[in-house]
C-alpha cells in the first residue's frame, strides 16, 4: 500500500526535474505546464535568448511561476560554451589553465556570475573539472582547465569561489570525469575502462577535492566497467552513493547531465533512466528533451515514488538539498552597473590575452604583408558549443593588418592544398571548428602560420608554428590581432602534460 497519495507523488516528481523549453516569451500554455507539474527548475539555452531586456523579462516571468525556490540554470562556462553572448565573454577554461593564475580565475568566475545574475540566473553549470588527458577527446578539449589534477582543481576552485561570492551557484561537471573518452556522450555511450586506483590518481582527484565545497555536481553518462560494469555513472549506485555520498560524504546537490542525450535516451528510455538515476543517488534529473519526454519522465518518477521504489524519505532528503541550494543562491536579478560591466569586459580581454599560447615559436608576418587566409567556409555548432567564427569575420580582422586574400574550403578531408595559388603570399590557416583534422590534412597542409581559434589539439595535426587562442569570442580574436600587430606577447603554456610529444 502506498504511503503517499498520487497527487503528492506527482508534486515530488515535478520538484525533482529540470526542464528546458523552446520559447523566448513565457506562454500561458508553458506557464500552466510548469504550475500543473510543480516544476521549479529550468535551464535556458541560446534559443531562449534574443536580448538582455527580453531575457530578463523571461527569467522574471519564470521566477513568478516557479516560486521563491526557482532554479534558473545556464551553461556559461566560457570559450565556445556560452549561451548569453552580449555580456562580457569569459575565456575557455584551458585558456585560463594556460595562464596558471588562480587569482585571474577567481576574478573571471566572479565576473561571469555578475553577468548571469543580472540576467536572472542563479545556477551556472560550470566549472568543468574533467581532465583533458586525451588529446582525441571529441567534446571536452579546451573546456578543461588542463590535464594535471592538482593544478586543474586549484584553478577551477578559484573560479568557483569567485562565482559563489557573487551569489550564483556553481555545478562542477562531469563526475567522475569525461576527459579520457573518445566518444561524445551526446551521441553514444562512452566507456572508461580504468581501475579505481587509476581513477583515484587522476580523474577522481579534482572531484574529491571539490566535494568539500561545491554546492552541486553533475554526473557523466559514462560507463566505468571496473567500478560498475552495468550502469553509466548517472545511474550507478556504486558511484553516486558509494563513492560520492558514502566515501566522500558529499552533501551538495547531484544533478544528472541531460537525459535526452543519446548515451541515455537511446539506450534506456528517459523515464526508466530517470528512475534509475534518482534511485542511484541523484537529487535532480535534467529532463531536457521536449514536452513528451518530460511527461514520460514525470510519470515514471511519480509512479516510482508512489510505489515506494524510490523511498519517500529518500526523496525528502533529495529535495531538501535542492531547496537548500535555491535558498542559499536565490534567483534575484541584480542590475549590472555600467562601470562594473565595462571593467568586466576589460578583465575578460586581459584574461583572453594572457591565455595566448605559442606552439613551435610562431612568428607573425610583418604588418602590411601580403597574406592568404585559408579557412573553413562553414562554421557549425557541435551540439554542445556554439558555432565557430565565420570566415568573413576573421578575414575582416586580418584585413586591418595585412593585404589579405581568402581561400575557403568546404571539406577539410578532401581540400587540395596544392590548389592554393603560389603567388608569394604568406599562408595563414585559421582553424574555426572543433573537429580534428584527418590524415589527408596532416600529410599535405603546409601553412606558414596556424591560428588555432578553437580546439588546441589541432596543432598536433598541422605541421606548422601555431598561435592558440582556445576560443573565438570577440576578445579572443582581438587578442590574436594584437599579437599579429606586435602589441602583445603570447606567454601561455599549454596545460596538458607532454603536449609536444602527443600523437
N, C-alpha and C positions, 0 to 999 in steps of 0.2 A: 504493500500500500504506500502511495506517495506521501512524503512528509510535507510537501508544499503544494499549493494549488497550481493549476496550469497557467493561470494569469501571472503568478509570482515567478514561475519558471521562465515565462516569456520575458518578463521585465529583466530578470537577471541575465538572460541570454543577450538582450539588447545592450545592456551595460557592459557586456564582455567583448564587444566587437568594435572595430574601427572601420568606417566605410569610406568610399570615395563617391563623387558624383560628377556628371558632365557639365554642370551648369555654371554660368558666371553670375547669375542672379538667382537667389533662392526662390523657387516657385512655391506656390501653395501646395502643390502635389508633393514636392520633396519635403517641405516642412511637415506635412501631415505624416509622411512616411517616417520621419525622424521621431515625431511625437508618438505615433502609434507603436513603434518598436523600441521606444525608450533608448534611442541612440544618444550617446554623449561624446563620441569621438569621431573625428573626420580628418582625412588627410587631403590636402588640396595640391593640385599639380598645375603645370603651365596652362593647361586647357581651361582652368578656372580663373585665369588672371589676364586682365586687359589693361588695367591701370591701377595706380595706387588708390585713387578715390573709389573705383569700383570694388577693389579687393577689400578695403577697409569696411565698406558697406556690407559686402558678403559675409565677412567674418563676424561683423556685428550682428547681422541677422541670424547667423548660425548660433551664436552665443545666446541670443534671446530665446531661441527654440530649444537648445540643448540644456540650458540651465547653468547655474553658477559653477558647476564642476565640469564644464565643457573642456574638452581637449582638442585643440585645433592644430594639426600637425603639418609639417613641411619637410622636404628634403633640401635643405640649404647647406650642403656640405662645403661647397667651394669648387673652383675649377669648372669642369664640364657638368657637374651635378648641382645645379641651382635651378630654382623654379621662378623666383622673383628676380628679374634682371634689371630693373630700373633703380634698385637700391645699390649701394657700394658692393662691388663684386669681389668676393674673397678668393684668395689663391687656392689651388688644389692642395690637398694635404701633403703630397710629395714635394711640391714647391716649398712649403714650409719646412718639410723634412730636410730639404737641400740647404736651408739657411741654418738649421740646427740651433734655433734660438727659442727657448721656451717662453720668454717674455713676449716676443713677437707673436707667438701662437696664442698666448693669453689675450693680448690686445685684439687680435683678429677675431677670436671667439666672442669677445665682448661686443665688438662692432657688428658681427653677424647677428647677435642676439638683439642689439638695439634696433637693427633694421627690421627683423621679422616681428619683433614685438610691436613696432609702430604700425604693422600691417594687421595685427590681431592674432598672431600665432603665439602659443605658449609651449609648444613641443617641437623640437628640431631633431630629426633623425640623423644625427651626427654627434661626435666624430666617428670615422671609420677606424677600427682597431685591427683590421685584418693586416697581416704582414705579407707584403708582396714579395715573397721569396721565390716566386715562379715567374720568370720573365714572359712566359707564354700565357699567363692568365688573361682571359678574354674580357673580364668585367671589372676587375679591381684596379690594377695598374696605378695610375697617378692618384687614385682616390686614397691610397695608403700612405702613411707617413714614412714608410720605409720597410726594411727587412730586419732591422735589429730590434728585438722585442723590448729591451730596456729603453732605448732612445725613442722608439715609436710611442711607447706608453707615456713617457715623460712629456713629449710634445702634445700628444692627444689630451692628456690630463690637464695641461696648461690651457689648451684651447677650451676644454670643458669648464674649467674653473672660470674663465672669462665669461662664458655663456651663462653659467649659473649665477654669477654675480650681477647680471643684468635681468634676472628673473625669468629666463627661458630654460625649460627642462631640456636636457640632452638625452640621447639614446645611443649608446655605443653599439656598434654592429660590426660583423655578423657572427655572433657567438656560435660555435667555438673557433671560427676562423675560416675565411673564404679565400685566403691569399694563395694557397698552394693548390689551385684547381686549374684544369684545362677546359672546364665546361662552365658555361654561364647558367646558373640555376633558373634564370628566366626562361630558358629554352629546354633544359634537360636536368637530370638529377646527377650532380657531381658526387664523386667518391674520393675521400682522402684516406688512403689505407696506411695509416701510421699508428704506431703503438702509443699507449698512454704516456709512456716515458718520452717519446719523441714529441708528442703534442705539448707536454708539460714544459719541455725545454724551449719551445718556440711559440706555436700558435696560441696556446692557453695562457702563456705568461702575462701578456698585457691585459687580458680579460680578468685574470685573477687579481691583478693589482687594481684594476678599475672597479671590481666588485665591492671594494671598500667604500666607494663614494659616488659611483654612477647612479643617478636616480632611475635609469631604465636601461634595458639591454634587449637588443633584437636578435632573434635566432636565425641560424643559417639553414637553408634547405639542402643539407649535405649529409651524406651517409659516412660515418666513421666506423667502418666494419669491425675494427679491433676493440671498440667500446660497445657498439650496438649494431650488429650486422643486419637487423631487420627494419630499422627506422631511421629516417633523416633526423638530424638534431632537433628540428622543430617539433617532432612527435616522439622524441626519445625520453623516457622517464629516467633512464640511466644518466643522461646528460643534463637535462633541465632540473630534475630533482636531485639525482645522485651527486653530480658534481657541483652544480651551481647553488642549489639550496642547502644541501646537507653538508658537503665538504667545505664550501666557501662561505656558508651562512649568508648568502646574498638576500637582502631584504627589499630591493627595489622592484620595479615593475618589469616583468618579462613579457615582451610582445613578439609575435611572430613576424617574419617578413611577409610580404604579400602572398596570400594563399591562392591567388589567381595564377601564380607563376606555374609554368609547365611542369617543373620539378614536383609540384604537389597536385595541382588541379588535374593534370593529365594522367596521373597515376593512381591517386587515392580518392578523388572526388572531394569537392570543397567542404561538404557537410561532414563526412566521415573524418576528414583530416582535421577539421576544427575541433571535433570532439576529442580526437587523439591528442591534439596539441594541449588543450586545457587539462586533460587527464594526465599528461606527461609532466605538467608543471608550469605551462604558460599562464599568464594572467589575462591576456587580451589577444584576440585573433584579429589580424589585419585582413578583413574581408573586403578587399578592393573590388575586383570583378565588376559586375553590374547588378541591377536590382534583383534579377532572377537568382544569381548565385548568392547574393546577400540573404535573400529569403530562405534559400536552401540551407545556408549556414545557420540562420536564426532558428529554423525549425529543428535542425539536428541538435543544436545545443540545448534548446528548450526541452526537447524530449529526454536528452541525457541528464539534464539537471532534475527534471521532474521525476524520472525513474530512479534517481539516486546513483546512476552510473558515474556521474561526477557529483560527489557528496556535497550537500547543501553547505556544510560548514567550510569545506574547501573553497567553494565559490565565494562565500562571505569573506574569507581571508584574502582571496584574489582581488575582489572588488574594493576591499579596504585599502590595499596597496595602491590601486588605481586612484581611489579618492584622495589618498594622502598626496599623491603626485599632483593632482589637479588643485588641491588646496594650497600646496607649497608654491606652485607656479601657476597662479590664476590667469585666466585668459582676460587680460585687460589691455586695451590699446594705450600705449604711451606715445604721445606725439614725438616725432623725430625733429629735434631742434635743428634749424638750418645750419648753424655754425658747427654743430656736432656731426651732421651728415657730411659737411664739407671736410671736416677733419678726418672722418672715417674714409672718405674717398682717397684722401692723401695717404692715409695709413695703408690702404689696400694697394695703391700704386707702388708705394715703397716696398711692401711685402712681396708683390709680384717681381719687382726688380731684384730684390735680394735673393730670390729663388733661381734666377737665370743661371743655367749650368752649362759650362763648356764641355765639349767632348772632342778629343783629338786636336786641341788647340785651334779652334776656328778663327779665321781672320775675316773681318768684314771688308767687302770691296770698298775702295775709296769712294767718298761721296761724289756723285756726278758720273760714276762709271756706267758703262753700257752693260746691262744685265738682262738675263732672260729668266723669268719666273716660270717654273714648272709646278703645276698644282692640280689637284682633283677638281673636275668640273662640278661634281655633286657633293654635297655635304648633308648627311642624313643622321638622324638620331639612332643610337644603337638600342633604344628602348629603355635605357636607364638614364643616360646622359641626354643633354640637349644636342641639337645638330651643331656641327662644327662651323667655322667661319667661312663665308662664301669667298670664292676665288677673287671676285671683283674687289672685295674689301681689302684683301691682302695686297692685290695689285695696286690699289689706290694709295695704300700706305707706302709701299716701296717707291711709287712714282714721285713721292715727295722728297726722295733721297737720291734716286737713280734715274737714268734713261732706261725705261722698262719696256720690254715686250713680254707678253704672257702666252704660254702654251699650256693648254689644259688637256687632261686625259680623262676618259670615261671609265676605264678599267685598268687598274694597276697590274692585273695579272697578264695583260696582253700588250700593254703600251710599249711601242718600239722606240727606245731611247735614241736609236740611230736616225730616227726621222726628224730630230731636232736640228734646225738649221745651224750649220757650222759657220757662224758669222763673227766669231771672236768675242761674243758676249760671255760674261761670267754666268754660269748656270747655278741658279738658286732653286733648290727643291723645297717647297713648303708642304709639310705633311699635316693635313687638317681633318683626318678621320682616325678613329681608334684602331681599326683593324690593322694587324701587322702585314708587312709586305711578304710576298711569296718568293720562291727561289728564282723565278724569272727576273724580278726586280733586283734581287741580291746580286745576281751574276752580271747584269747588263747596265744598271743605272749608275752613272758616274757624275754626280753634281760637284761643283766646286765648294758649295756650302749647303748644308741641310738645316733648315729651320723646322724644328720639331715642335709643333704647336698643339700637340695633344698627348699621344702615347709616347713616353720617353724611351720605351724599348724598341721603337722603330729605328733608333740609332744603331741597333745591332744588325739591322737589315741592309743598311745602305753604307757602302764603303766610302765615307766622306767625313770631313770635320763637321761638327754639328753644334748648334745652339739649342738648348732645351728650355722651353718656357712652361711646360706642364699644363698648358691651357691656352685658350683663345679669347678670353674676355677682353674687353677694350683695354683695361690697364695692362694686361699681359702683352698685347700687341704693341702698345705704346712703349713698354719696357724693351721689347725686341727692337723697335725702331730707334730708341735711344742708344742701344748698343751698336746698331748698324752705323749710326751717326757719330759714334765715338764719344757719346755723352755719359755713358755709364759702363761699369765693368760687369763681368759675369763671374761671380765668385762662388756660386752654389756648388755643392758637392752631391753627386748622385747618392741618395741614402740606401743604396742596395749593394750589399757586400759582393765583392769580386765582379762588379758590373762589367768591367772592361774584358774580363775573361769569360763572360756569359756567352752562351751559344745563341 
